[in-house]
Amino acid sequence: MKTAPLPELQDSPEDSLRDVAGAHLPLPKSKIILWVIVLLFGSDFALTVATNKNFGWPTVGQYFFNETVLQGLWVTLWLAVVSMLIGVVLGLPIAIGRMSKDPLARGLSNAYVWIFRGTPLLVQLIIWYNLSFLFPKIALKIPFGPSLVQWDANALITPITAAIIGLALNEAAYMAEIIRGGLLSVPRGQRETAEAFGMKPMRALWRIIIPQAMKTIVPPTGNQFINMIKATSLVSVIAMADLLYSVQSIYNRTFEVIPLLMVAVLWYLLITSILSYAQSHIERYYSRGDSMHAARSTSDDAKTTEEDAK
């Protein structure tokens, strides 16, 4: 009795990624030439920048660890952390509101995101800083009734409060969209299963939906935090002594504009590089489940194909 020949298996894209032997093949000549050209141009540019006296590299080294610069760096870091935390806390209910079936909650959430994403952050910061021109007194009152408590806007809205309010409220709008995308990435069957077991919607949200959505929420949140570090430079326009404002205060005295700006640039690059490295590890951590699932699926498919061939 003749046996049927085994079907010829097609190579999948994953097989090429796992081709260890192919990974050690020498580079083609075209890629070698491209690498040489890139290295030549990159080396020439680096040498030009390093030997250009107009950058004032000795001055950069002199002020890199200056006390005023380090104080501004500390302000930048804690301002970014506080604003990001507030943005995440506010973004969660806004995201839930946008997904709600209640027209009022959905409408208010949509209006919030529309306003704070649709206007420049710099404009928002300036408005918050000059809020006393619009409302000299900030009051807690009964609608169309008397005021219960009121505060002087000039005393309440300082550069610090204006910076935190402006950055946090703007960040909340972006975090709401990130969180909403993460919640929508969870299969609807998960929610239905939780409801079938008698779990209340909020309990299912915290115990089932949000933990599964974290792998989608965390990586873009890292990007947002890196953007927040850079966005804090805008608070210099409202006299907030962040990193950029600190170097500006120095070069206004010394008139060494470019060297002091390079100090700020190098600090921003150093911070964002560290955060990017940490983010890459976080992304790998949350993608482990997908990689294991893909490997398991590939193995199961191979076994199925082998059984069918027999």
N, C-alpha and C positions, 0 to 999 in steps of 0.2 A: 504493500500500500504506500503510495507516494504521499509525502507530507508537503503541505503548501509552503512555498518559500516565505521567509520572514519579511514583513514590509520594511522598506527602507525608511528609517527615521530621518526627519528633517531637523537640521540644526536650528535651535531657537536663539534669539538675541542673547539670552542668559548664558548659552554655551560659549559664545565668543568672549563674554566677559570672564568666564572661568577657564579660558584657554591659557594655562600657565606657560606652556611651551611657546605660544605665539607672543606672550608678553615680553620675552627676552630676545626677540628678533631684532636685528640692527635697524636703526632708523633709515628710511630711504634718503637718497641724496638731496631731494628737494626740501625735506624737512631740516636736514643738516644746514643747507644753505640759508634757509629762513631763520634758523636759530642764530647763525653767525651774523646775519644782517641785523637782527634785533639786538643782539649783544653789542655790536659795534655802535649802533645808534644810541642805545641805552648808556653805554660807557662814555660816549662822547658828551651826551647831555649831562650825566652825573659829574664829569670832570669840569664841564663849563660852569655848572652851578657851584661846585666846590671851590673853584678858583676865582669866582666873580666877587670882587671886593665890595660891590654895591650891596650884597646881602649882609655884610657886616657880621661874619660868623664869630669873631672874637666877642662882639657885643652880645650875640645870641647866647654864647656860653656864659658870659658874665651875668646875664639876667635870667637864665633858665631856672635857677633855684632861688631867685629873689624872693624875699619874704612877702612882698605885695603880690607877686605873681602866684605864689603858693596859696595865699589867702583867697585870691580870686578863683583858683582851681578848686579849693575846698567848697566855696560857695556854689560853683557850677555843679559839682558832684552831688551835694546834698539837695540842691534845688531840683536836679533831675530826678533823684530817687523819690523825694516827697511828691513831686508833681505826677510821676509815673504811678505811684501807689494810689494816689487819689483818683487818677484817671482810670485805673483798673477797677477800683471799687465802684465808681460811678458808671463805668461802661457796662458792667454786668446787668444792672436793672434796666438800663437803656436798651441793651440788646434784647433782653426778655420782653420789654415793652414793645419793641418793633416786631417781635414774633407773636405778640398777644392777639387774641381774637377780639379783645375789647377795643372799640374804635377810639375811645378817649386815650387810653394808654398808648396805643399805636400811633395816634395822631401827635401826641405830645413828644413821643420819642423821635418820630420822623422829623418834626419841626426842630428839635434840638440838634440832631445830626445835620440837617440842612443848613442851619444858621452857622454852626461852629466849623463845619467842613467847607462851607461855601465862602467864608471870608478869611483874609490873610491873618495869620497869627500875629504879625507885627501890628496890624490895625487893632486887633483885639486887646493887645497889651497896652497900647496907647490910650484906648478908650477906658480900660479899667483904671489906669494911672490917673486919668483926668476925670474920673467919675464925679468928683465933687463939683465940677462945673455944671453937670446935669442935675445932680441931686445933692445939694449942700447938706441935707440931713437924710440919713438912712433910717427908716422907721419900720417897726413891726406894728401893723395896725389892723383893725377890723375893716373889711371892705366897705367903703363909703362911710366909715365911722371914725372914731377917735384913735389916736396912736397909743399903743400900749407901752412901747419902748422905742427910743430913738437915739442915734449916735451921730456925732459930728463926722462927716465923710472924710474931711482932711486928716483927722486923727486916726480913722479906721483904715483908710486906704493908703498905706505906705508903699514904698517900692517893693518891699518883701511880699506883702499881701497881694499887691497887684501882679507881681511875677508869678506867685503860686497859683492865684485864681486863674490868670490868663492861660498859663501852661497846662494846668490840670483840667480845666473845662474843655480846652481844645483837644487835649489828649483823650479825654473821655469819649468824644465823638468818634475818634479813630478806633479806640479800643472796643467800642460798641460794635463796630462793623467786623472787627477781627473775631470777637467772641461770638457774634451772631453766625458768622461763617463756620466757626468751629462747631457750634450747636447744630447747625443744619447738616454738617458732615456725618453726624451720627445717624445710622439707619432708623427710620421711623418705627421699625419693628421692635426696637429696644424700648421705646416709650410705651408701645402697645403691650409688650410683655409685662412691663412694670405695672401698668394699669390692670392687667389681667390677674396679677398677684395681689391686687388690692392696695397698691402704694398710691399715696396722694401725689398730685402733680409736682408739688415743690419737693417732696421727699425723693421722688424719682429723678428730678432735675439734679439734686445734689449728690445722690448716691449712684445713679446710673449714667445720666447724660453727660454731666460736666466731666467726670473722670475720663470718659472715652473721648471727649472733645479736646482734652488737654494736648494731645499729640498734634492737633491742628492749630491750637491757639498759641502754644508756647513759642514755636520758632518765629512767627511774625511779631510776637510781643518783644522778642529780643531785638528785632530790627527797629521797632518803635522806640525802644529804650536808647539805642544808638542814635537814632534821629533826635531824640529828646536831648541828649548830650550836646548835639550841635545846635539845636533850637534855642538852648539857653543863652546863646550869644546874642539873641535879639533883645534880651532884657537890659542890655547895656544902654539902649535908647531911653530907658526910664530911670537911669542913674543907679541901677543895681550893680553892685561891685562884684561882678562875675569875672571869669578869666579874661574875656575880651576887654571889659571896662578897665580892668587892672593894668593891662599892657597899654591901653590908651592913655591912662593917667600918667604913665611913665613917659611915653613918647611925646606927650604934650609938654613935658618939662625938658626932655633931652633932644627932641626933634629927630630922633632916630626911629623913623616910622617903620621901615621895612624890617630891620632886625627884631624889633619888638613884636611885630606881626608874625614873624617867623617863629618866635618863642611860643605864641599862642597856637600856631599851626602845628608845631611839633608836639605840643601837649595834647591837642585834640587827636592827632594821629595816633599817639601812644595809647590814649584811653580807648579809642574806638578799635584799635588793633587787639587790645586785651579782651574787650567785650566781644569782638567778632570770633576770637579764638574760643572763648567760653561758649558762645552761641553754637559754634560748630559741634562741640561736644554734646550740648543739650539736644541738638537735632539728631545726632547719631544715637543718643540714648532713646529718644522717642521713636526712632525709625527701626529699632531693633525688632519690635513685634512684627512690623511689615516684612522685614527681611526673613525672619524665621517662618512667617506664614507663606511667603513666596517660595522658600526652599522646600517647605513641607508639601506645598501644592505641586511643585515640579517633581518631587520624589514620588508622590502619589500618582501623578500622570504617567511617569515612566513605568511604575509597577503595573498600572492598568494596561498600558500599551503592550508590555511584555506578556501579560496574561492573555490579552486578546490574540497576540501572535501565536501563543501556544494552542 
